[in-house]
């Protein structure tokens, strides 16, 4: 598990760097996004990954790796938006946004560590396209929960789905960055 923790931290550092640079360029403009819009942004990224996996090539000069990074970052944004609600204007400083980012990533990391304990890191035996499919499934679940205004009968909420999407995207990044064979 020590290797997983190091790999998790390494790919999160990449994601956090992108998040931080975009905060510099745009500020926390994402604060105006309603939860459904965040879900749709993640959907766009996951759908593009699946499209690239199926087609085998891209016409836009960005591959699968940056899309997984975007899913991690939009997942964190989604968790922040669920906690704070959306606003009509930017209300977080760069420092405040980074602090919240770190809190949400730690939440995802703790969940990953607990699930890794119970599942014996089964994700390492999965193929990368399976992460994509699971993220898409979580997105459809999230859309359904949003459509019924969160009134679930037995299921976990939107936050649990965002956390799972973040971790599946991180698993994809770990496999892409650290495995010799990429499926």
PyMOL commands that set and color helices and strands:
alter all, ss='L'
color gray80, all
select helices_A, chain A and resi 2-26+29-32+35-55+64-84+94-119+122-125+128-147+158-178
alter helices_A, ss='H'
color red, helices_A
deselect
rebuild
show_as cartoon
